[in-house]
């Protein structure tokens, strides 16, 4: 959530942020009104309580005639205090409810617009000319079937559409990717974490995934637990309700977990293969930093993502995501999109978001710096979303005979194997 003081002092900035997101601007005025009622009812409650206490001191000393009048006033005060308390609680609840609906403040450098209004910041690597090499590239599913690596038919039989099995070298390739990604993250100073895939509502809500993203979340009604769509949720809630020491920052965690997404609204999109699925594994970077360092940390996370994709030999671009395509928690987001030859376009592989103080305020995570206690900043960044990375590797490193060259960074984790060979032709 945002700072209420900032809302009072600069409501136009908040309105502009809502407008840039394409979200309800009237929410700002409703929140200002609720906050005013909350504060005024709180003042009235305090005034009435003070009068009530003062009256309690006067009654024992009053004469018989005065006491009757004071007791009458005490009864009225009791009713007024109760009413003011109720009004204050109602206004506070409304303020909190509206505040939780408000997205993070969009960074001023974020391009304004919808999904297609991003700005390309960088392009890396060389796109292969398969025509010049003399063959038509196969898509990842055909390659995966040739290699005995991907089985979507049995995935659908067992679990339904958008589920899959990774088999043989496919399973080994996932393990190699996870181990290589964790090795890079550990070398960069991240603490490796294996995180829960089920979390409580306060963890999911605190990270901002029960607002606009709620339709994409799996909920277990009987247990009131949520399946995470990213280990960001567990890593953000890891320090929930804690006060951290400033000298321990930055704290950096690399979480590995299964991820679950309904893919609501994606009917008809990416139905072939394993690019858009309901369950996948991912290595996620997560940082806790001083708010003054969040923009610099955002660039660092982006550099680690670029290092990873470069080590895999993938052509990719970096985009500055437009305001209307940001998640509610993100003030700014950079995506790295890899080139997918058979689609003839770049597709998202990694993403990194600066959430500033938005999540830490909701999760009550603070930092103690001397005598000052304040919210800190949180950031997240995908290092390796496994299925999409496999898609990009298979398609970009394929050879005419259906074999696939193994990126050098993965070879130590695949027993030194340099090429994945077809098992069926």
LOMAR-169596 format. One record per residue (C-alpha): x, y, z; residue number from 0; chain; residue in one letter. Coordinates in nm, 2 decimals. Layout:
N
   east  north     up seq mol type
      X      Y      Z NUM   A    A
...
END
This chain:
425
   east  north     up seq mol type
   0.00   0.00   0.00   0   A    X
   0.11   0.36  -0.04   1   A    X
   0.18   0.61   0.24   2   A    X
  -0.14   0.79   0.34   3   A    X
   0.06   1.10   0.42   4   A    X
   0.17   1.11   0.06   5   A    X
  -0.19   1.07  -0.05   6   A    X
  -0.29   1.37   0.16   7   A    X
   0.00   1.59   0.05   8   A    X
   0.00   1.51  -0.32   9   A    X
  -0.33   1.35  -0.43  10   A    X
  -0.28   1.46  -0.79  11   A    X
   0.03   1.24  -0.81  12   A    X
  -0.18   0.94  -0.70  13   A    X
  -0.46   1.03  -0.94  14   A    X
  -0.20   1.05  -1.22  15   A    X
  -0.07   0.71  -1.13  16   A    X
  -0.42   0.56  -1.13  17   A    X
  -0.49   0.72  -1.46  18   A    X
  -0.16   0.58  -1.61  19   A    X
  -0.26   0.23  -1.49  20   A    X
  -0.60   0.26  -1.65  21   A    X
  -0.76   0.22  -1.31  22   A    X
  -1.03   0.40  -1.11  23   A    X
  -0.92   0.76  -1.04  24   A    X
  -1.23   0.82  -0.83  25   A    X
  -1.09   0.57  -0.58  26   A    X
  -0.84   0.84  -0.47  27   A    X
  -1.12   1.09  -0.37  28   A    X
  -1.31   0.81  -0.19  29   A    X
  -1.00   0.72   0.00  30   A    X
  -0.93   1.08   0.09  31   A    X
  -1.28   1.12   0.22  32   A    X
  -1.26   0.80   0.43  33   A    X
  -0.93   0.90   0.57  34   A    X
  -1.07   1.24   0.67  35   A    X
  -1.36   1.07   0.85  36   A    X
  -1.12   0.83   1.02  37   A    X
  -0.90   1.11   1.15  38   A    X
  -1.19   1.34   1.26  39   A    X
  -1.38   1.05   1.43  40   A    X
  -1.05   0.96   1.60  41   A    X
  -1.01   1.32   1.73  42   A    X
  -1.38   1.32   1.85  43   A    X
  -1.33   0.99   2.03  44   A    X
  -1.02   1.11   2.21  45   A    X
  -1.20   1.44   2.31  46   A    X
  -1.50   1.25   2.45  47   A    X
  -1.28   1.00   2.63  48   A    X
  -1.08   1.29   2.79  49   A    X
  -1.40   1.45   2.90  50   A    X
  -1.53   1.12   3.03  51   A    X
  -1.21   1.07   3.24  52   A    X
  -1.23   1.43   3.38  53   A    X
  -1.59   1.38   3.47  54   A    X
  -1.50   1.06   3.65  55   A    X
  -1.27   1.26   3.88  56   A    X
  -1.54   1.53   3.95  57   A    X
  -1.83   1.30   4.04  58   A    X
  -1.68   1.18   4.38  59   A    X
  -1.62   1.54   4.49  60   A    X
  -1.95   1.68   4.38  61   A    X
  -2.24   1.78   4.60  62   A    X
  -2.56   1.58   4.59  63   A    X
  -2.73   1.82   4.36  64   A    X
  -2.43   1.85   4.12  65   A    X
  -2.37   1.47   4.13  66   A    X
  -2.71   1.40   3.97  67   A    X
  -2.64   1.63   3.68  68   A    X
  -2.29   1.49   3.64  69   A    X
  -2.42   1.13   3.64  70   A    X
  -2.67   1.22   3.37  71   A    X
  -2.39   1.38   3.17  72   A    X
  -2.17   1.06   3.23  73   A    X
  -2.45   0.84   3.08  74   A    X
  -2.47   1.06   2.77  75   A    X
  -2.09   1.06   2.74  76   A    X
  -2.08   0.68   2.76  77   A    X
  -2.32   0.66   2.47  78   A    X
  -2.13   0.92   2.27  79   A    X
  -1.80   0.75   2.33  80   A    X
  -1.94   0.42   2.21  81   A    X
  -2.08   0.58   1.90  82   A    X
  -1.76   0.76   1.83  83   A    X
  -1.56   0.44   1.87  84   A    X
  -1.79   0.26   1.63  85   A    X
  -1.77   0.55   1.38  86   A    X
  -1.39   0.55   1.41  87   A    X
  -1.36   0.17   1.36  88   A    X
  -1.59   0.19   1.05  89   A    X
  -1.40   0.47   0.90  90   A    X
  -1.07   0.30   0.96  91   A    X
  -1.20  -0.03   0.81  92   A    X
  -1.32   0.16   0.50  93   A    X
  -0.99   0.34   0.47  94   A    X
  -0.79   0.02   0.49  95   A    X
  -1.02  -0.15   0.23  96   A    X
  -0.99   0.13  -0.01  97   A    X
  -0.61   0.16   0.05  98   A    X
  -0.56  -0.21  -0.04  99   A    X
  -0.74  -0.15  -0.37 100   A    X
  -0.50   0.12  -0.47 101   A    X
  -0.20   0.02  -0.69 102   A    X
   0.16   0.13  -0.62 103   A    X
   0.27   0.47  -0.75 104   A    X
   0.40   0.44  -1.11 105   A    X
   0.76   0.55  -1.15 106   A    X
   0.76   0.88  -1.36 107   A    X
   0.99   0.72  -1.63 108   A    X
   0.75   0.43  -1.70 109   A    X
   0.60   0.46  -2.05 110   A    X
   0.22   0.53  -2.03 111   A    X
  -0.02   0.30  -2.21 112   A    X
  -0.12  -0.07  -2.25 113   A    X
   0.05  -0.39  -2.32 114   A    X
   0.19  -0.29  -2.66 115   A    X
   0.32   0.05  -2.55 116   A    X
   0.64  -0.07  -2.39 117   A    X
   0.98   0.08  -2.48 118   A    X
   1.26  -0.13  -2.60 119   A    X
   1.58  -0.05  -2.40 120   A    X
   1.83  -0.30  -2.53 121   A    X
   1.87  -0.58  -2.78 122   A    X
   2.13  -0.86  -2.73 123   A    X
   2.25  -1.15  -2.94 124   A    X
   2.21  -1.25  -3.30 125   A    X
   1.89  -1.40  -3.45 126   A    X
   1.98  -1.70  -3.65 127   A    X
   1.89  -1.71  -4.02 128   A    X
   1.77  -2.07  -4.06 129   A    X
   1.70  -2.01  -4.43 130   A    X
   2.07  -1.93  -4.49 131   A    X
   2.16  -2.25  -4.29 132   A    X
   1.94  -2.45  -4.53 133   A    X
   1.66  -2.58  -4.31 134   A    X
   1.32  -2.48  -4.16 135   A    X
   1.33  -2.46  -3.78 136   A    X
   1.11  -2.70  -3.58 137   A    X
   0.90  -2.57  -3.29 138   A    X
   0.98  -2.67  -2.93 139   A    X
   0.71  -2.93  -2.91 140   A    X
   0.83  -3.12  -3.22 141   A    X
   1.19  -3.10  -3.10 142   A    X
   1.08  -3.21  -2.75 143   A    X
   0.90  -3.51  -2.89 144   A    X
   1.20  -3.60  -3.11 145   A    X
   1.43  -3.58  -2.81 146   A    X
   1.19  -3.78  -2.59 147   A    X
   1.18  -3.47  -2.36 148   A    X
   0.83  -3.34  -2.36 149   A    X
   0.50  -3.53  -2.33 150   A    X
   0.19  -3.31  -2.34 151   A    X
  -0.06  -3.58  -2.45 152   A    X
  -0.01  -3.78  -2.13 153   A    X
   0.00  -3.45  -1.93 154   A    X
  -0.35  -3.37  -2.07 155   A    X
  -0.46  -3.73  -2.00 156   A    X
  -0.35  -3.71  -1.64 157   A    X
  -0.43  -3.35  -1.54 158   A    X
  -0.60  -3.17  -1.83 159   A    X
  -0.50  -2.90  -2.08 160   A    X
  -0.18  -2.70  -2.02 161   A    X
  -0.02  -2.97  -1.81 162   A    X
   0.28  -3.17  -1.93 163   A    X
   0.55  -3.43  -1.84 164   A    X
   0.92  -3.35  -1.89 165   A    X
   1.08  -3.69  -1.96 166   A    X
   1.43  -3.82  -2.01 167   A    X
   1.66  -3.54  -2.12 168   A    X
   1.37  -3.29  -2.07 169   A    X
   1.37  -3.37  -1.70 170   A    X
   1.75  -3.36  -1.69 171   A    X
   1.75  -3.02  -1.87 172   A    X
   1.52  -2.87  -1.61 173   A    X
   1.75  -2.99  -1.33 174   A    X
   2.05  -2.85  -1.51 175   A    X
   1.88  -2.51  -1.55 176   A    X
   1.77  -2.50  -1.19 177   A    X
   2.12  -2.59  -1.07 178   A    X
   2.30  -2.35  -1.30 179   A    X
   2.06  -2.07  -1.21 180   A    X
   2.11  -2.13  -0.84 181   A    X
   2.49  -2.15  -0.89 182   A    X
   2.48  -1.80  -1.05 183   A    X
   2.26  -1.66  -0.78 184   A    X
   2.47  -1.81  -0.50 185   A    X
   2.79  -1.67  -0.66 186   A    X
   2.61  -1.32  -0.67 187   A    X
   2.55  -1.34  -0.29 188   A    X
   2.19  -1.47  -0.28 189   A    X
   2.08  -1.71  -0.01 190   A    X
   1.93  -2.02  -0.18 191   A    X
   1.57  -2.09  -0.05 192   A    X
   1.33  -2.38  -0.10 193   A    X
   0.99  -2.21  -0.03 194   A    X
   0.64  -2.33   0.05 195   A    X
   0.40  -2.36  -0.24 196   A    X
   0.09  -2.31  -0.01 197   A    X
   0.05  -1.98   0.17 198   A    X
  -0.20  -1.81   0.40 199   A    X
  -0.43  -1.54   0.27 200   A    X
  -0.24  -1.26   0.45 201   A    X
   0.08  -1.36   0.26 202   A    X
  -0.10  -1.36  -0.07 203   A    X
  -0.29  -1.04  -0.01 204   A    X
   0.02  -0.87   0.14 205   A    X
   0.22  -0.92  -0.18 206   A    X
  -0.07  -0.78  -0.39 207   A    X
  -0.19  -1.10  -0.56 208   A    X
  -0.55  -1.09  -0.44 209   A    X
  -0.64  -0.78  -0.63 210   A    X
  -0.63  -0.76  -1.00 211   A    X
  -0.44  -1.10  -1.01 212   A    X
  -0.69  -1.29  -0.80 213   A    X
  -0.86  -1.46  -1.09 214   A    X
  -0.53  -1.63  -1.18 215   A    X
  -0.48  -1.78  -0.83 216   A    X
  -0.57  -2.13  -0.71 217   A    X
  -0.75  -2.13  -0.37 218   A    X
  -0.80  -2.44  -0.15 219   A    X
  -1.13  -2.35   0.02 220   A    X
  -1.12  -2.63   0.28 221   A    X
  -0.79  -2.52   0.41 222   A    X
  -0.80  -2.14   0.32 223   A    X
  -0.46  -2.17   0.16 224   A    X
  -0.34  -2.04  -0.18 225   A    X
  -0.11  -2.21  -0.43 226   A    X
   0.16  -1.95  -0.52 227   A    X
   0.21  -1.83  -0.87 228   A    X
   0.56  -1.74  -0.78 229   A    X
   0.80  -1.79  -0.48 230   A    X
   0.80  -1.41  -0.46 231   A    X
   0.49  -1.45  -0.23 232   A    X
   0.67  -1.67   0.02 233   A    X
   0.99  -1.47   0.00 234   A    X
   0.81  -1.14   0.06 235   A    X
   0.62  -1.28   0.35 236   A    X
   0.93  -1.45   0.50 237   A    X
   1.00  -1.14   0.71 238   A    X
   0.63  -1.04   0.77 239   A    X
   0.57  -0.85   1.10 240   A    X
   0.94  -0.82   1.16 241   A    X
   1.18  -0.52   1.21 242   A    X
   1.51  -0.58   1.04 243   A    X
   1.84  -0.41   1.12 244   A    X
   1.96  -0.16   0.86 245   A    X
   2.32  -0.30   0.87 246   A    X
   2.19  -0.64   0.75 247   A    X
   2.05  -0.49   0.42 248   A    X
   2.05  -0.57   0.14 249   A    X
   1.90  -0.92   0.21 250   A    X
   1.89  -1.12  -0.11 251   A    X
   1.71  -1.46  -0.15 252   A    X
   1.69  -1.70  -0.45 253   A    X
   1.38  -1.91  -0.41 254   A    X
   1.30  -2.23  -0.60 255   A    X
   0.94  -2.35  -0.60 256   A    X
   0.66  -2.49  -0.82 257   A    X
   0.43  -2.22  -0.95 258   A    X
   0.06  -2.25  -1.02 259   A    X
  -0.15  -2.02  -1.24 260   A    X
  -0.50  -2.05  -1.38 261   A    X
  -0.40  -1.86  -1.69 262   A    X
  -0.74  -1.70  -1.67 263   A    X
  -0.82  -1.50  -1.99 264   A    X
  -0.57  -1.69  -2.20 265   A    X
  -0.81  -1.91  -2.38 266   A    X
  -0.68  -1.98  -2.73 267   A    X
  -0.34  -1.83  -2.65 268   A    X
  -0.02  -2.05  -2.66 269   A    X
  -0.21  -2.37  -2.66 270   A    X
   0.06  -2.57  -2.83 271   A    X
   0.35  -2.70  -2.62 272   A    X
   0.47  -2.58  -2.28 273   A    X
   0.50  -2.20  -2.32 274   A    X
   0.19  -2.12  -2.12 275   A    X
   0.10  -2.38  -1.86 276   A    X
  -0.08  -2.42  -1.53 277   A    X
   0.22  -2.55  -1.33 278   A    X
   0.59  -2.49  -1.37 279   A    X
   0.91  -2.45  -1.17 280   A    X
   1.10  -2.13  -1.13 281   A    X
   1.41  -1.97  -0.97 282   A    X
   1.32  -1.63  -0.84 283   A    X
   1.54  -1.36  -0.70 284   A    X
   1.41  -1.14  -0.42 285   A    X
   1.57  -0.84  -0.25 286   A    X
   1.50  -0.63   0.07 287   A    X
   1.68  -0.30   0.05 288   A    X
   1.67   0.05   0.18 289   A    X
   1.41   0.25  -0.02 290   A    X
   1.69   0.49  -0.13 291   A    X
   1.86   0.20  -0.30 292   A    X
   1.56   0.04  -0.47 293   A    X
   1.62   0.18  -0.82 294   A    X
   1.99   0.08  -0.82 295   A    X
   1.89  -0.27  -0.70 296   A    X
   1.64  -0.29  -0.98 297   A    X
   1.92  -0.24  -1.23 298   A    X
   2.13  -0.50  -1.05 299   A    X
   1.85  -0.76  -1.08 300   A    X
   1.82  -0.68  -1.45 301   A    X
   2.19  -0.72  -1.50 302   A    X
   2.18  -1.07  -1.33 303   A    X
   1.89  -1.16  -1.56 304   A    X
   2.08  -1.04  -1.87 305   A    X
   2.39  -1.24  -1.75 306   A    X
   2.18  -1.55  -1.73 307   A    X
   2.02  -1.52  -2.07 308   A    X
   2.36  -1.43  -2.23 309   A    X
   2.51  -1.74  -2.07 310   A    X
   2.24  -1.95  -2.24 311   A    X
   2.33  -1.80  -2.57 312   A    X
   1.98  -1.67  -2.63 313   A    X
   1.90  -1.36  -2.84 314   A    X
   1.68  -1.13  -2.63 315   A    X
   1.56  -0.77  -2.58 316   A    X
   1.49  -0.57  -2.26 317   A    X
   1.17  -0.37  -2.25 318   A    X
   1.04  -0.11  -2.01 319   A    X
   0.69  -0.23  -1.94 320   A    X
   0.41   0.02  -1.99 321   A    X
   0.20   0.15  -1.70 322   A    X
  -0.12  -0.03  -1.79 323   A    X
   0.06  -0.37  -1.79 324   A    X
   0.22  -0.34  -1.45 325   A    X
   0.11  -0.56  -1.16 326   A    X
  -0.05  -0.36  -0.87 327   A    X
   0.27  -0.39  -0.66 328   A    X
   0.52  -0.28  -0.92 329   A    X
   0.63   0.09  -0.96 330   A    X
   0.84  -0.02  -1.26 331   A    X
   0.90  -0.34  -1.44 332   A    X
   1.16  -0.46  -1.69 333   A    X
   1.10  -0.77  -1.90 334   A    X
   1.37  -0.97  -2.09 335   A    X
   1.21  -1.13  -2.39 336   A    X
   1.39  -1.41  -2.58 337   A    X
   1.35  -1.46  -2.96 338   A    X
   1.14  -1.76  -3.04 339   A    X
   1.22  -1.86  -3.41 340   A    X
   0.90  -2.04  -3.50 341   A    X
   0.69  -1.76  -3.36 342   A    X
   0.90  -1.49  -3.53 343   A    X
   0.89  -1.27  -3.22 344   A    X
   1.03  -1.20  -2.88 345   A    X
   0.85  -1.35  -2.58 346   A    X
   0.89  -1.28  -2.21 347   A    X
   1.13  -1.51  -2.03 348   A    X
   1.22  -1.30  -1.72 349   A    X
   1.08  -1.00  -1.54 350   A    X
   1.20  -0.78  -1.26 351   A    X
   0.99  -0.54  -1.06 352   A    X
   1.07  -0.26  -0.82 353   A    X
   0.78  -0.27  -0.56 354   A    X
   0.93   0.02  -0.35 355   A    X
   0.76   0.02  -0.01 356   A    X
   0.43  -0.11  -0.13 357   A    X
   0.46  -0.48  -0.01 358   A    X
   0.65  -0.40   0.31 359   A    X
   0.37  -0.17   0.43 360   A    X
   0.11  -0.43   0.36 361   A    X
   0.32  -0.71   0.53 362   A    X
   0.44  -0.48   0.81 363   A    X
   0.81  -0.53   0.74 364   A    X
   1.03  -0.25   0.86 365   A    X
   1.39  -0.16   0.91 366   A    X
   1.55   0.00   1.21 367   A    X
   1.81   0.26   1.12 368   A    X
   1.94   0.42   1.45 369   A    X
   1.63   0.54   1.63 370   A    X
   1.42   0.55   1.31 371   A    X
   1.19   0.26   1.22 372   A    X
   1.05   0.28   0.86 373   A    X
   0.92   0.05   0.58 374   A    X
   1.18  -0.09   0.35 375   A    X
   1.17  -0.17  -0.03 376   A    X
   1.12  -0.51  -0.19 377   A    X
   1.21  -0.62  -0.54 378   A    X
   1.17  -0.94  -0.73 379   A    X
   1.32  -1.08  -1.05 380   A    X
   1.28  -1.40  -1.24 381   A    X
   1.61  -1.58  -1.30 382   A    X
   1.47  -1.89  -1.47 383   A    X
   1.11  -1.98  -1.55 384   A    X
   1.19  -2.34  -1.66 385   A    X
   0.94  -2.43  -1.94 386   A    X
   0.98  -2.10  -2.13 387   A    X
   1.35  -2.13  -2.10 388   A    X
   1.34  -2.48  -2.24 389   A    X
   1.13  -2.35  -2.53 390   A    X
   1.39  -2.08  -2.61 391   A    X
   1.68  -2.32  -2.58 392   A    X
   1.54  -2.59  -2.80 393   A    X
   1.43  -2.36  -3.07 394   A    X
   1.74  -2.13  -3.08 395   A    X
   2.00  -2.41  -3.04 396   A    X
   1.84  -2.67  -3.27 397   A    X
   2.03  -2.83  -3.56 398   A    X
   1.90  -2.96  -3.89 399   A    X
   1.88  -3.32  -3.77 400   A    X
   1.66  -3.24  -3.48 401   A    X
   1.94  -3.24  -3.22 402   A    X
   2.00  -2.95  -2.99 403   A    X
   2.33  -2.79  -2.88 404   A    X
   2.36  -2.76  -2.50 405   A    X
   2.47  -2.41  -2.38 406   A    X
   2.81  -2.44  -2.23 407   A    X
   2.69  -2.31  -1.89 408   A    X
   2.46  -2.62  -1.86 409   A    X
   2.71  -2.89  -1.96 410   A    X
   2.86  -2.95  -1.62 411   A    X
   2.51  -3.02  -1.49 412   A    X
   2.44  -3.26  -1.78 413   A    X
   2.74  -3.48  -1.73 414   A    X
   2.94  -3.28  -1.99 415   A    X
   2.69  -3.35  -2.26 416   A    X
   2.73  -3.11  -2.56 417   A    X
   2.43  -3.22  -2.77 418   A    X
   2.09  -3.35  -2.70 419   A    X
   2.02  -3.63  -2.96 420   A    X
   1.69  -3.74  -3.10 421   A    X
   1.57  -4.07  -2.96 422   A    X
   1.29  -4.11  -3.23 423   A    X
   1.29  -4.01  -3.59 424   A    X
END
